[in-house]
């Protein structure tokens, strides 16, 4: 499912991200193993952990918006979606795909006075390999929702992919996400988790292709 034949993406920019390159003496074939996507140096500064147990969706949206230079808190994201509860508190609630899509199709002014417009398209299942490559080459994060338990989904942000190229044919091998769950392990690595591509794609329920304009 995740094998494909696209040679045009092996560009000069992509080659700068090569992790390993070696020759196989028996066949004299060059094999490249590379990561394509957003630098960890950038994401480590923008990564947000969820402030409440059910706010993975809000934290992931916050991470995406931070990446684009916007300052919008999880409290603001949740309050815009659900208002306040009867005690005057921002509720600790999960969000359905409709709520998440609404927050990703929004406009306004962030906490620092920056005007912004966010637009996103909700798509079922995992992104196609060519879509992943396109978005990661352009360094645009993708919001993912995957089945973490039999009756529960979890939101994460896809920020890079690992690709192996042999004989000019690329194969997607892993997907790198930023997980907002505030475990000690996640906090230590700024939420960075690398999953086998096929396994993670099979668990992915939906994804959002996002565009942000900020000024």
C-alpha positions in Angstrom: 0.0 0.0 0.0 2.8 2.4 0.8 5.1 1.5 -2.0 5.2 3.7 -5.0 7.4 4.9 -7.8 8.1 8.7 -7.8 11.5 9.8 -8.8 11.0 13.6 -9.1 11.1 14.2 -5.3 14.7 13.1 -5.0 15.8 16.7 -5.5 18.8 18.6 -4.3 16.9 19.7 -1.2 15.9 16.2 -0.4 19.4 14.9 -0.9 20.6 17.3 1.8 18.5 15.3 4.3 20.2 12.0 3.5 20.8 9.9 6.6 22.8 7.1 5.0 24.1 6.4 1.6 26.0 3.3 0.6 26.8 1.0 -2.3 25.9 -2.6 -2.5 29.0 -4.2 -4.0 27.2 -7.1 -5.6 24.8 -4.9 -7.6 26.6 -1.6 -7.5 23.3 0.1 -6.5 23.2 3.3 -4.5 20.7 3.2 -1.7 19.6 6.4 0.1 17.9 6.6 3.4 16.6 10.0 4.1 14.2 12.0 6.3 12.0 14.5 4.5 10.0 17.1 6.5 10.4 19.7 9.1 13.6 20.0 11.1 13.5 18.8 14.7 15.3 22.0 15.7 12.2 23.9 14.6 9.6 21.5 16.0 11.2 21.2 19.3 10.5 24.8 19.9 6.9 24.7 18.7 5.8 21.4 20.3 2.9 21.7 22.8 1.8 19.1 25.3 -1.9 18.8 26.1 -3.0 20.7 29.2 -6.0 18.4 29.9 -6.5 14.7 29.5 -8.9 15.1 26.5 -7.1 18.0 24.8 -4.9 16.1 22.4 -6.8 17.7 19.5 -6.3 21.2 20.9 -2.6 20.7 21.6 -2.0 19.3 18.2 -3.8 22.3 16.6 -1.7 24.6 18.8 1.5 22.9 17.6 0.5 23.5 14.0 -0.4 27.1 14.6 2.8 27.7 16.6 4.8 26.3 13.6 3.2 29.0 11.4 4.1 31.7 13.9 0.7 32.1 15.7 0.2 32.4 19.4 -3.2 30.8 20.2 -3.6 28.9 23.5 -5.3 25.6 24.0 -7.7 27.3 26.3 -8.7 29.6 23.5 -9.1 26.7 21.0 -11.3 24.7 23.4 -13.3 27.7 24.6 -14.1 28.7 21.0 -15.4 25.2 20.5 -17.3 24.5 23.7 -17.6 27.7 25.6 -17.6 27.4 29.4 -19.3 24.7 31.6 -21.9 25.4 34.3 -19.1 26.1 36.7 -17.5 28.7 34.5 -14.6 26.5 33.5 -13.2 25.5 30.2 -14.4 21.9 29.8 -12.0 18.9 29.5 -13.7 17.5 26.4 -12.6 15.6 23.3 -13.5 17.0 19.9 -15.2 15.3 17.0 -13.9 15.7 13.5 -16.5 18.5 12.9 -15.1 20.6 15.8 -11.5 20.0 14.8 -12.3 21.0 11.2 -14.1 24.1 12.4 -11.0 25.2 14.4 -8.9 24.6 11.3 -11.1 26.7 9.1 -11.0 29.9 11.1 -9.7 33.5 11.1 -8.9 36.1 13.6 -6.2 37.8 15.6 -3.8 35.9 17.8 -2.7 36.9 21.3 0.2 39.0 19.8 -1.9 40.9 17.4 -1.1 38.9 14.3 -3.9 38.5 11.8 -4.4 34.9 10.4 -6.5 32.8 8.2 -6.5 29.0 8.6 -8.0 26.6 6.0 -8.0 22.8 6.1 -9.5 19.9 4.3 -10.6 16.8 6.3 -9.9 13.5 4.5 -10.7 10.0 5.6 -7.9 7.5 6.5 -4.2 8.0 6.1 -2.7 10.4 3.5 -1.6 8.8 0.3 2.1 8.4 0.0 2.4 11.0 -2.7 0.4 13.5 -0.5 2.7 12.8 2.5 5.7 13.4 0.3 4.3 16.6 -1.2 3.4 18.1 2.2 6.6 17.1 3.9 8.7 18.4 1.0 6.9 21.7 1.4 7.5 21.5 5.2 3.7 21.6 5.9 2.6 19.6 9.0 -0.4 17.3 8.7 -2.8 16.7 11.5 -3.6 13.0 12.0 -6.2 11.2 14.1 -5.5 7.5 14.7 -7.1 4.8 16.7 -5.2 4.6 20.0 -7.7 2.3 21.7 -10.7 0.3 20.5 -13.1 3.2 21.2 -10.8 6.2 21.3 -8.8 8.2 18.7 -5.7 10.3 19.4 -4.6 13.4 17.6 -0.9 13.9 16.6 1.0 16.1 14.1 2.9 14.4 11.3 6.1 16.4 10.7 8.4 14.1 8.6 8.7 10.8 6.8 11.6 8.4 6.3 12.1 7.2 2.7 14.5 4.6 1.3 15.4 5.1 -2.4 16.9 2.2 -4.4 17.3 2.2 -8.2 15.5 5.5 -8.2 12.4 4.0 -6.6 11.4 5.5 -3.2 9.7 3.5 -0.5 8.1 5.1 2.5 9.3 3.3 5.6 8.3 5.4 8.6 6.2 8.3 9.7 7.4 10.8 12.3 4.8 12.5 14.5 4.7 14.8 17.5 2.5 13.3 20.2 1.0 15.9 22.7 0.5 13.4 25.5 2.5 14.8 28.5 4.4 11.6 29.5 7.9 12.0 30.8 9.2 10.1 27.7 7.3 12.4 25.3 8.4 15.6 27.1 12.0 14.5 27.0 11.9 14.1 23.2 9.4 16.9 22.5 6.8 14.4 21.5 8.8 12.9 18.6 7.8 9.3 17.8 8.7 7.3 14.7 6.2 4.7 13.6 6.5 2.0 10.8 4.6 3.6 8.0 2.3 0.7 7.0 1.3 0.0 10.6 0.5 3.6 11.4 -1.4 4.1 8.2 -3.6 1.2 9.0 -4.6 2.8 12.4 -5.1 6.3 11.0 -8.7 7.3 10.9 -8.5 10.8 9.3 -6.2 13.5 8.4 -6.3 17.3 7.7 -4.3 19.1 5.0 -3.8 22.6 6.4 -2.9 26.0 5.0 -2.2 29.0 7.1 -1.7 32.7 6.2 -0.4 35.0 8.9 0.5 38.6 8.8 
